[in-house]
Amino acid sequence: MHVKVETAGAVATLTIDRPDKRNAMSLEMWSAIPGLLGSLDPAVRVLLIQGGEHFSAGADISEFETLRSSADDAARYSEAVHAAERAITTLAKPTIAVINGFCIGGGCEIALACDLRIAADNARFGITPAKLGIVYNFTSTKQLVDAVGKAWAKQILFSGDIIDAATALRIGLVNELHPASDLDARAKELAATIAGRAQVSVRGAKTIINRIADGEQEDDSVHALYDEALHSADYAEGVRAFLEKRSPKF
């Protein structure tokens, strides 16, 4: 298996580990992701997703002649990719993509499924279905539009061109850029910061931001998030720490 999860305290790391293929995603790898995320320790507060020298060069196209040889096969393959993307997107915990090197096609789909994306200044990005005669999945397209807007989403998908890290930062495809040598340390620092915040606030923010992006309105379920926070141990500790002029311990 070329996808693995390791946990250190409150932070879990999912690593795409197929360096001989620039971390190209096989059907087996796509299919493994939902189960790996579903079995995360409940104590985990943040998930990092990383590759190595490369984040991922995308789907393993060498499988297409055998595993996508008919319309039914292609549909089953697409379902596995979609299930992996949905497992990342719908994970209740914050997710951060840590991107080195190539982040192409399905690799970009994984990165866009994450809440945040930080990248090395050597990273390269592209979404290339126009080079293969494939229509990009609806929910993944929405994530691209949410990140970069309509015009850049169209340019990326229409052209299939590769864009550099500076452009990715400028258009909002990534949150931060760092020298490659500093990226892992920054990822751990950001994960630790989020893991150390009030989790009732983090969960509530993720839920509400996603609802806003989906065009939903404030309703009773959102009011329940407010109520949960006000009655939480996190709120009590936050107020107490502020009054005592110390850092909160959530």
N, C-alpha and C positions, 0 to 999 in steps of 0.2 A: 504494500500500500504506500502511495506517495503523498498522502495527506495525513498529518498527525497533529495531535493536540497535547500540549504540555501546560501544566499549571504551576504558578509560583505565587503563593498567597492569594490575593484577590484578583490577580490578572492571569488569564489564560491566553495562550498563543497557539493559533492554528497555522501550521507551516506547510506550504506547498513545496514538496521536496522531490523534484525530478530534474536535477540540474543538467543531465545529459540531453534533455529535450527542452531546455530553457523553461522548465516548469509548465510545458503544455499539458492541458487537462484532458485526461482520458475519460471515457464514460464511467469507468470504475471509480475514478477520483470524484467526478461530479456526484455520483450516486452515494459516495461515502459521507459527504458533507452534512446532510440533515441528521444522520445518526450521531455523528461526532458532536454536533452542536446540541442535540437533544440530550446527550449524556454529560453535559458540563456540570461540574460540581456546583450546587446551589450557592456556595460561598463566593463563587466568581462574580466580580462586579464589572469587569471590563474584558473585552476580547480583542486581541491584536490578531490581524491576519497578515502574514508576510510570506515572501519567497526566500530568495537568497541573493545571488548575483542578479537574478531577474525575478520580478514578481510573478508574472506568467505571460508566456507568448500566446496564450489563448487556447482554444480547443485543439486537440490533436487531430489535425486534418487527415493524417494517414489512416485514421479509422473510418473516414467517411465512406469509402468505397464498399466497406463491409457492413458497418453499423448504421449507415444512412442510405443504403442502396435502393430502398423503396420508400414510397410516401409514408407507409405505416412505420417503417424503421426510423425515418427521419422524425416523425411525430414523437415516437418513444424517446429518442435521443433528446429532443427539445424539451420534453417533459422532465427528464432528469436534470438538465441544465436549469430549467425554471424552478424546480423543487429546491435545488441548491441555492439559487439566488434568493428565493422566498425565505428559506431557512435563515439566511444571513439578515435579510431585511427585517424580518419579523421577530428576530431575537430581542427579548426584552432588555438585554444588557447593551450598553454602548459598545460600538464596534469601531475599530480604527484600522484602516489599511495602511501598511508600511511598505512603500513602493520603491524598489530599486530597479534599474534597467528597464527591460521591456514590460509594458503593461498594455497588452494588445488584445482585441477581440473579447473572448471570454474572460481574460484576465481583467480587462477594464470593467466587464460586467460584475465581477466579484468586487472590485474596488468601489464601484458605484453603489453596490448594495450595502456598503458600510456607511456608518454615520459620518465619519471623518476620514480624510485621506491626507497623509503626510508623505512627502516624496523626497528622494535624493535629487540633486541637481543634474544627475546623469539619466534620469528617467525619461522614457519615451512612451507616448500614448497613442492609441488608435483603436477605432472600432470599424471592422472591415467586412461586414456582410455584403456590401456592394461589389466586393471582389470575388464573391462566391455565389451570388444569386440567391441570397437568403434575406428574408425580411426580419429585422431585429425585433425581439419580443416587446410587447406593449409595455409591461411594467418596467422593464429595463430601459426602454426608450424614455419613459416618464422620469426615471431617475436621472438620466442624462439631461433632459430638459430642465428638471428642477435644479440641477447643478450649474448648467452653463447658459440656459435660456434657449429660446427657439432657434435663433439665427445660427448660433454656434453648433447646436445639436444637428441642424440641417447640414452645415458645412462638414462636420465630422462624419456623418452618416452618408451623405451624398458622395463625398470624395474618397472616403476610406484612407485619407492621408494620415501619416504619422506626424504628431506634433511634439515639440520639445517641452521640457519641464517649465521653462519660463513662460511659454504660452499657456500651458495648463494652469499655472498659478494665476496668470492675468485673467483668464476667462472663468475662473472659479471651479475648475475641475479638481484642483487640490487645494487644501487649506494652507499648507506650509511647505516650503522648500528648505532643504539643509544640505550641506556637503555630505557625501555618502558616508564618510567616516563618522559623522555625528548623528546619523539618522536613528540608529538603534537606541542610543542613549536618550534622544529626544522622545522616541516612541514610549520608552519605559517611563520617562518623566511625566509625559502627558497622561498615560494610563494611570500612574500612581496618583496624579492630581485628581482625576475624575473618580477613581476608586475611593479617595479620601473625602469626597464631598457627601452631602446628605443624599442618600440613595433615593429617598422618597421624592426629592426634588429632581434628581436626574431622570428617574423613571417617568415622572409627571411631564417633564419638559420634552422627553423623547416622544411620548404619546401625543401631546398637544401639537408639537411641531409637525409630526407626521399627519395628524388630522387636518391641520391648516393646509399643508401641501396637497392633500387629497380633496380640498374644497369643502370640508365638513365644517359645521357650525358648533358653537358652544351648546352643550346640552347637559342632561342630568349626569351622564357618565363623566363629563369633565368636572362638573360640580363635585362629584364624588372624589375626584383626585384632590381638589382643594381641601375637602373635609378630611380625607385620609392624612394629608400633611399636617393639618392643624392638631390632629389627635395622635400624632406619631411621636416616638421617642426621639427621632431626629430633630423635630421642631423644639421639643423641650430642651434637648442638649444644646442646640444652636443658640437659643435665647439665653440659657444659663451661661454658656461660654462667653457670649457677648457681654453680659453683665459682669462676669468675673474677669473680663479682659484677658482671656486665654484662647488658644486654638481649640475648636470643637473636636470631639472624638466620636465620629459617627460609626 
